[in-house]
Each structure stands twice: as C-alpha cells, then as structure tokens.
Amino acid sequence: MLGTADLLADVTFEGGRSIVGPFLGSLGAGAVAIATLSGLGEMAGFLVRLASGYLSDRISRPWLLAVWGYAINQLSVPSLALVFHWPLGALLLVAERMGRGVRAPPRDLMLSYAAFRLGLGWAFGLHEAMDQLGAMAGPLLMALAVQLGLGYRGSFAILLAPALACLSLLWWTRSRYPQPMTMERGGDARDEDSSPLPARFWAYVAALVLVAAGYADFPFIAFHLQKEGAETAMPPLLYGLAMGVDALAALALGRLFDRVGLMTVSWAALISAPCAPLFFLTGSPPLWALAAAQWGVGMAAQESVMRAAVVAMVPRGRRGLAFGLLNAIYGLAWFAGSALMGLVYDLSLPALASLAAAAQVAASLLFMALAKGMRHATGADSSSG
C-alpha cells in the first residue's frame, strides 16, 4: 500500500518537476532565481526530515506526520495551475520539497514495521521499484499533456487526479493499519526511546556521506554531455535507462540484502564507482549507456537497501530519529559534494572523475568493514518472522 501510494505521489511531483522550470521561466523568473530556489527547496526538504524523524519517535504517531507531509507535497503541485506570478510558484515549489521531507521519516518508519514480515531488503527494494515506476510515468504524462496542447496550467491541473488518489489510498491504509508498529514483533517502541544510537550507525552515516558527496547529480552529468556535443535526446534517454535499471536493481539488491546483509551495499557502491570516469572522461555513447546503468544501480541502493540497513542496526524506538538524521546528513553531503564537483569541473575533469570514484570505493570499503561486525543474515532473520 505504501509502495502504491508513493507510485502515485511520484507521478504527481516528478511530473510537476519535469515542467516547473520552464513554467516559472514563462512567468518571468530568471535562471538564477529558479536554480537558487530549487536548491533552497532541496536543502529545506532534507533538513526538515531531522525534525520529522525525531517527532516520529517522540509522539508515536507516524500517520499524523506522514499524512500531513503527503498532503502538502501532493497538493502543492496541482496548485501551480492557479499561479500567475513566479514568486508564488517558487513558494509552492519549496512547500512541495518540505512536504516530501516531512513525510519521508514516518513513512520509512512504518515501512520498516511492514518489512518485518517480508524481509527488510525485499520490502524496501519493492518500495523503491514502485516509486521509480511513478517517477518515469509522471514526466511521460506531462510530455503527453503538453503535446496535446494542454499547456503548463492544464498539465498541472491533471496532476490533481493522482494526488487525490494517493491521499485517498493513504487514508484507507491508515484505517486498516492504525497502529503499524504492531506488525513487528517486540515490545513497545517507546520503551527504547532513551537508547542511544549505536556507534556503528554513525560509522554507517560516515560511509553514506562519502557516497553522497562523490555522486554526480544527473543534471550535472547532462550538462557535461551536452557540452561535449551529445545530441539533445541523449541525456533524457540515458536518464530513462538509469531509472529503468534503478527499478530492476532495487528488487535484485533487496533480495540479495536479505541473504548477505550489508555486503550488498558495499558491492553496489563498487558497481557505481566507475560511472563518473565513464561519463566525464569518455566520449562514447555506448560507454555512457554503461555508466547510466551503473549510476542507476547506485541510486537503487541509496533509495532501498541503504535505508533497510538502518533498521538492522538501530533500536526500534530510535528508528525515526535515525531515518531523519540519515536523510538530513545525506542531503547536506550531496549538496556540498555537488558544489565541490562544480568547482573542480572547471579545473580538471580527470581530478573530478578520480575524486568521485575514490569516494565510492572508500565508502565500499567502510561498508565492508561494518558488514564484518554485523550478522549477515539480519534481513533474512527478519523475514523468517
């Protein structure tokens, strides 16, 4: 149910994101304003996850936070159809990001309870695969709407349908599972509120900082490919390939995680390590396609089994806070790493590619060291319940 809700949610906000830039531009916003406000929205969205995660544990009402977060996230996008001045549109864009930030920790918390019956890796992997189906469908729907002559406003308006479907499904799910924590075996999560986050969690966060800081964002990659003379259709085709691989890899990595545990995360980081050198140091479309597939595998791991691993190492009563901290630190690391890559790009492409690949390899080694200190069958043990 949560996977289907996020599929519908992604149709709405990923569809909206695919046209919101040109829409704001048509209202008079400049490139600097659009880029700055988009970055502000992303930063705010990641930082608000820290507070949302903390509250998810403290008030023991994850549905309350999740529903409010989804409502803000989903209703902000179709509301753009009513906007005639770009500052108001920018405000809705920031609100959409913040709503997404509010809903993420309580959703992951509830997903972890449901994952107890399925296996951690498989549950988070299945959720990511469904999420990516929505992420692909949304922009395609907007492309069709614009092609049919609905314009930006008409395209935003039709996104009200998946938004309302998402919120209706969430409300129905809440009525069926008002206390999702009862799906997981064990005592009352509130009994563990005072338990400190274990040292291995912070080591895990350090590895994720390396992953995030050394992972080139796809718009940055697309900018480079266009600069290198790639045809206009090449970046979106490569991105579509990456998203398809992401969906399939999430399922495969999920199954693998339930068998071998944290080593799955280490292998995924190694697989994605060569993508930056292939993108930035070669001019070959076939090698770009290989890099896109590797990039998709890395994203699948970051959005699925890297979340599942948190459940395996953090006390249940601190899980919401852990998800919030993880997301906030990950977002800051991604932002800082992207800014650094932008600076290095103008100085040396080999240096950029080397730093990005080295960060992924270092993260893989740290994940590997952590895996040796954990039971490999953590996810499988969970599924046996």
C-alpha positions as CSV (number, residue, x, y, z in Angstrom):
1,M,0.0,0.0,0.0
2,L,2.8,2.4,0.8
3,G,4.6,1.5,-2.4
4,T,1.4,2.2,-4.4
5,A,0.9,5.5,-2.6
6,D,4.4,6.6,-3.5
7,L,4.0,5.5,-7.1
8,L,1.0,7.9,-7.3
9,A,2.9,10.5,-5.4
10,D,5.9,10.3,-7.8
11,V,3.5,10.7,-10.8
12,T,2.4,14.0,-9.2
13,F,5.6,15.6,-8.1
14,E,8.1,14.1,-10.6
15,G,5.7,15.0,-13.3
16,G,5.4,18.5,-12.0
17,R,9.2,18.9,-11.6
18,S,9.7,18.0,-15.2
19,I,7.9,21.2,-16.4
20,V,8.1,23.6,-13.4
21,G,11.3,25.2,-14.5
22,P,10.1,26.3,-17.9
23,F,6.7,27.3,-16.4
24,L,8.4,29.6,-13.8
25,G,10.5,31.0,-16.7
26,S,7.4,31.8,-18.6
27,L,6.2,33.8,-15.7
28,G,9.4,35.9,-15.7
29,A,11.7,34.0,-13.3
30,G,15.4,34.1,-14.3
31,A,17.8,31.2,-14.3
32,V,19.5,32.3,-11.1
33,A,16.2,32.6,-9.3
34,I,15.0,29.1,-10.4
35,A,18.3,27.4,-9.6
36,T,18.6,29.2,-6.2
37,L,15.0,28.4,-5.1
38,S,15.2,24.8,-6.3
39,G,18.4,24.4,-4.2
40,L,16.7,26.0,-1.3
41,G,13.8,23.7,-1.6
42,E,16.0,20.6,-1.7
43,M,18.0,21.8,1.3
44,A,14.9,22.6,3.3
45,G,13.4,19.3,2.4
46,F,16.3,17.4,3.7
47,L,16.7,19.4,6.9
48,V,13.1,19.2,7.9
49,R,13.5,15.4,7.9
50,L,15.6,15.6,11.1
51,A,12.7,17.2,13.0
52,S,10.1,14.9,11.4
53,G,12.2,11.8,12.3
54,Y,12.6,13.0,15.9
55,L,8.9,13.6,16.2
56,S,8.0,10.3,14.7
57,D,9.7,8.6,17.7
58,R,8.6,11.1,20.4
59,I,4.9,11.3,19.7
60,S,4.5,7.7,18.4
61,R,2.0,8.9,15.7
62,P,3.8,8.4,12.4
63,W,0.5,8.5,10.5
64,L,-0.2,12.1,11.6
65,L,3.2,13.4,10.2
66,A,3.0,11.2,7.1
67,V,-0.5,12.3,6.1
68,W,0.3,16.0,6.6
69,G,3.6,15.6,4.7
70,Y,1.9,13.8,1.8
71,A,-0.9,16.4,1.7
72,I,1.5,19.4,1.5
73,N,3.7,17.5,-1.0
74,Q,0.8,16.4,-3.3
75,L,-1.5,19.5,-3.3
76,S,1.3,22.0,-3.9
77,V,1.9,20.7,-7.4
78,P,-1.5,20.9,-9.0
79,S,-2.0,24.3,-7.2
80,L,0.6,25.6,-9.7
81,A,-2.2,25.7,-12.2
82,L,-3.6,28.7,-10.4
83,V,-0.3,30.6,-10.2
84,F,0.2,33.8,-12.2
85,H,3.3,35.2,-10.5
86,W,6.6,33.3,-10.3
87,P,7.3,34.1,-6.6
88,L,4.2,32.3,-5.5
89,G,5.1,29.4,-7.8
90,A,8.5,29.3,-6.2
91,L,6.9,29.2,-2.8
92,L,4.8,26.2,-3.8
93,L,7.9,24.5,-5.1
94,V,9.7,24.9,-1.7
95,A,6.5,23.7,0.0
96,E,6.4,20.6,-2.1
97,R,10.0,19.8,-1.1
98,M,9.3,20.4,2.5
99,G,6.2,18.2,2.4
100,R,8.3,15.5,1.0
101,G,10.8,15.9,3.8
102,V,8.1,15.7,6.5
103,R,6.6,12.5,5.1
104,A,9.9,10.6,4.5
105,P,10.9,9.5,8.0
106,P,7.5,8.4,9.3
107,R,6.9,6.6,6.0
108,D,10.2,4.8,6.3
109,L,9.4,4.0,9.9
110,M,6.1,2.4,9.0
111,L,7.6,0.6,6.1
112,S,10.2,-0.9,8.5
113,Y,7.3,-2.4,10.6
114,A,5.7,-3.9,7.5
115,A,9.1,-5.1,6.3
116,F,9.4,-7.4,9.3
117,R,7.1,-9.9,7.6
118,L,8.7,-9.6,4.1
119,G,12.4,-9.2,4.7
120,L,14.0,-5.8,5.0
121,G,15.8,-5.8,1.7
122,W,12.8,-7.0,-0.3
123,A,10.3,-4.6,1.3
124,F,12.5,-1.5,0.8
125,G,13.5,-2.7,-2.7
126,L,9.9,-3.3,-3.8
127,H,9.0,0.1,-2.5
128,E,11.8,1.8,-4.5
129,A,10.9,-0.1,-7.6
130,M,7.3,1.1,-7.4
131,D,8.5,4.6,-6.6
132,Q,10.6,4.6,-9.8
133,L,7.6,3.5,-11.9
134,G,5.8,6.6,-10.8
135,A,9.0,8.7,-11.4
136,M,9.0,7.5,-15.0
137,A,5.3,7.8,-15.6
138,G,4.9,11.3,-14.3
139,P,7.2,13.1,-16.8
140,L,5.8,10.9,-19.7
141,L,2.3,12.0,-18.7
142,M,3.4,15.7,-18.7
143,A,5.1,15.3,-22.1
144,L,1.9,13.9,-23.5
145,A,-0.3,16.6,-21.9
146,V,1.9,19.4,-23.3
147,Q,2.0,17.6,-26.7
148,L,-1.8,17.5,-26.7
149,G,-1.9,21.3,-26.2
150,L,-3.0,21.5,-22.6
151,G,-0.2,23.9,-21.8
152,Y,1.6,24.2,-18.4
153,R,-1.6,25.1,-16.4
154,G,-3.6,22.3,-17.9
155,S,-0.8,19.8,-17.3
156,F,-0.5,20.8,-13.6
157,A,-4.3,20.6,-13.3
158,I,-4.5,16.9,-14.4
159,L,-1.9,16.0,-11.7
160,L,-4.7,16.6,-9.2
161,A,-6.1,13.2,-10.1
162,P,-3.0,11.1,-9.0
163,A,-2.6,13.4,-6.0
164,L,-6.1,12.8,-4.7
165,A,-5.7,9.1,-5.4
166,C,-2.5,9.0,-3.3
167,L,-4.1,10.8,-0.4
168,S,-7.2,8.6,-0.6
169,L,-5.1,5.4,-0.5
170,L,-3.1,6.7,2.4
171,W,-6.3,7.4,4.3
172,W,-7.7,3.9,3.6
173,T,-4.4,2.3,4.6
174,R,-4.4,4.3,7.9
175,S,-7.9,3.0,8.6
176,R,-6.7,-0.6,8.1
177,Y,-3.4,-0.3,9.9
178,P,-3.9,2.5,12.5
179,Q,-1.0,1.0,14.7
180,P,1.6,-0.2,12.1
181,M,4.1,-0.8,14.9
182,T,2.1,-3.9,16.0
183,M,3.2,-5.6,12.7
184,E,6.7,-6.0,14.2
185,R,7.5,-8.5,16.9
186,G,8.9,-7.0,20.1
187,G,8.0,-4.7,23.0
188,D,6.6,-1.2,22.9
189,A,8.9,1.1,20.9
190,R,8.5,3.8,23.5
191,D,10.4,1.7,26.0
192,E,13.5,2.2,23.8
193,D,13.3,5.9,23.5
194,S,16.3,6.5,25.7
195,S,18.5,4.0,23.9
196,P,21.5,5.8,22.2
197,L,22.2,5.4,18.6
198,P,24.9,2.8,18.3
199,A,28.4,3.7,17.1
200,R,28.1,1.5,14.0
201,F,25.2,3.7,12.9
202,W,27.5,6.8,12.9
203,A,30.2,4.8,11.0
204,Y,27.5,3.9,8.6
205,V,26.5,7.6,8.2
206,A,30.1,8.4,7.5
207,A,30.1,5.9,4.7
208,L,26.9,7.4,3.3
209,V,28.5,10.8,3.4
210,L,31.2,9.5,1.1
211,V,28.6,8.0,-1.2
212,A,26.5,11.3,-1.4
213,A,29.5,13.7,-1.7
214,G,31.0,11.6,-4.5
215,Y,27.8,11.0,-6.5
216,A,27.4,13.3,-9.5
217,D,23.8,14.6,-9.9
218,F,22.3,13.7,-13.3
219,P,21.5,17.3,-14.3
220,F,25.2,18.0,-13.9
221,I,26.1,14.9,-16.0
222,A,23.6,16.0,-18.6
223,F,25.2,19.5,-18.7
224,H,28.6,17.9,-19.4
225,L,27.3,15.6,-22.1
226,Q,25.6,18.5,-23.9
227,K,28.8,20.5,-23.6
228,E,30.7,17.5,-25.2
229,G,28.4,17.6,-28.2
230,A,25.8,14.9,-27.3
231,E,22.6,15.0,-29.2
232,T,19.7,16.7,-27.4
233,A,17.9,13.4,-27.0
234,M,20.9,11.6,-25.4
235,P,20.7,12.8,-21.8
236,P,16.9,12.1,-21.3
237,L,17.4,8.7,-22.9
238,L,20.3,7.9,-20.6
239,Y,18.3,9.1,-17.6
240,G,15.4,6.9,-18.7
241,L,17.8,3.9,-18.9
242,A,19.1,4.8,-15.4
243,M,15.6,4.9,-13.9
244,G,14.7,1.6,-15.5
245,V,17.9,0.0,-14.1
246,D,17.1,1.6,-10.8
247,A,13.7,-0.1,-10.6
248,L,15.1,-3.5,-11.5
249,A,18.2,-3.3,-9.4
250,A,16.2,-2.3,-6.3
251,L,14.4,-5.6,-6.5
252,A,17.6,-7.6,-7.0
253,L,19.5,-5.8,-4.3
254,G,16.6,-6.2,-1.9
255,R,16.6,-10.0,-2.3
256,L,20.4,-10.0,-2.0
257,F,20.4,-7.9,1.1
258,D,18.1,-10.4,2.8
259,R,20.7,-13.1,2.1
260,V,24.0,-11.4,2.7
261,G,23.2,-8.2,4.6
262,L,25.3,-5.1,4.5
263,M,27.8,-6.6,1.9
264,T,25.1,-5.8,-0.7
265,V,25.6,-2.1,0.0
266,S,29.3,-2.4,-0.4
267,W,29.0,-4.2,-3.7
268,A,26.5,-1.6,-5.0
269,A,29.0,1.2,-4.2
270,L,31.7,-0.6,-6.1
271,I,29.5,-1.2,-9.1
272,S,28.6,2.5,-9.3
273,A,32.2,3.7,-8.8
274,P,33.3,3.7,-12.5
275,C,30.3,5.7,-13.7
276,A,31.9,9.2,-13.1
277,P,35.1,8.3,-15.1
278,L,33.0,6.9,-17.9
279,F,30.7,9.9,-18.1
280,F,33.4,12.6,-17.7
281,L,36.5,11.0,-19.4
282,T,35.0,9.3,-22.5
283,G,33.1,10.5,-25.5
284,S,31.5,7.1,-26.3
285,P,27.7,6.8,-26.2
286,P,27.9,3.0,-25.5
287,L,30.2,3.8,-22.5
288,W,27.8,6.5,-21.4
289,A,25.0,3.9,-21.5
290,L,27.1,1.6,-19.3
291,A,27.7,4.5,-16.9
292,A,24.0,5.3,-16.8
293,A,23.3,1.7,-15.8
294,Q,25.9,1.8,-13.1
295,W,24.5,5.2,-11.9
296,G,21.1,3.6,-11.7
297,V,22.4,0.7,-9.6
298,G,23.9,3.1,-7.2
299,M,20.7,5.1,-6.9
300,A,18.7,1.9,-6.3
301,A,21.0,1.0,-3.4
302,Q,20.8,4.5,-1.9
303,E,17.0,4.5,-2.0
304,S,16.4,0.9,-0.9
305,V,18.9,-1.3,0.9
306,M,20.8,1.6,2.4
307,R,17.5,2.5,4.2
308,A,16.9,-1.1,5.1
309,A,20.3,-1.4,6.7
310,V,19.3,1.3,9.2
311,V,16.5,-1.0,10.5
312,A,19.0,-3.7,11.1
313,M,21.4,-1.6,13.3
314,V,19.2,0.9,15.2
315,P,16.9,0.2,18.2
316,R,13.2,0.3,17.2
317,G,12.4,3.3,19.4
318,R,15.1,5.4,17.8
319,R,14.5,4.4,14.2
320,G,12.5,7.5,13.3
321,L,15.3,9.8,14.5
322,A,17.9,7.6,12.7
323,F,16.0,8.0,9.4
324,G,15.7,11.7,10.0
325,L,19.4,12.2,10.8
326,L,20.4,10.0,7.9
327,N,18.4,11.9,5.4
328,A,19.5,15.3,6.7
329,I,23.2,14.5,6.7
330,Y,22.9,12.7,3.3
331,G,21.3,15.8,1.8
332,L,23.9,18.2,3.2
333,A,26.7,15.9,1.9
334,W,25.1,15.7,-1.5
335,F,24.8,19.5,-1.7
336,A,28.4,20.0,-0.5
337,G,29.7,17.4,-2.9
338,S,27.8,18.8,-5.8
339,A,29.2,22.3,-5.2
340,L,32.7,20.9,-4.9
341,M,32.3,19.0,-8.2
342,G,31.2,22.2,-9.9
343,L,34.4,23.9,-8.8
344,V,36.6,21.0,-9.8
345,Y,34.9,20.6,-13.1
346,D,36.4,23.9,-14.4
347,L,39.8,22.9,-13.2
348,S,40.3,19.3,-14.2
349,L,38.0,16.6,-15.5
350,P,40.4,13.7,-14.5
351,A,40.5,15.1,-11.0
352,L,36.7,15.3,-10.8
353,A,36.3,11.7,-12.0
354,S,39.1,10.4,-9.7
355,L,37.6,12.1,-6.6
356,A,34.1,10.8,-7.4
357,A,35.3,7.2,-8.0
358,A,37.6,7.3,-4.9
359,A,34.7,8.4,-2.7
360,Q,32.6,5.4,-3.8
361,V,35.5,2.9,-3.3
362,A,36.2,4.3,0.1
363,A,32.6,4.0,1.1
364,S,32.5,0.4,-0.2
365,L,35.5,-0.5,2.0
366,L,33.8,1.1,5.0
367,F,30.6,-0.7,4.3
368,M,32.6,-3.9,4.0
369,A,34.3,-3.3,7.4
370,L,30.9,-2.7,9.0
371,A,29.4,-5.8,7.5
372,K,32.1,-7.9,9.2
373,G,30.8,-6.6,12.5
374,M,27.2,-7.5,11.8
375,R,25.3,-10.7,11.3
376,H,25.0,-11.3,7.6
377,A,21.5,-12.8,8.0
378,T,19.9,-9.9,9.7
379,G,17.4,-9.3,6.9
380,A,16.8,-12.9,6.4
381,D,16.1,-13.4,10.1
382,S,13.6,-10.6,10.0
383,S,11.8,-12.3,7.1
384,S,11.6,-15.6,8.9
385,G,9.2,-14.0,11.4
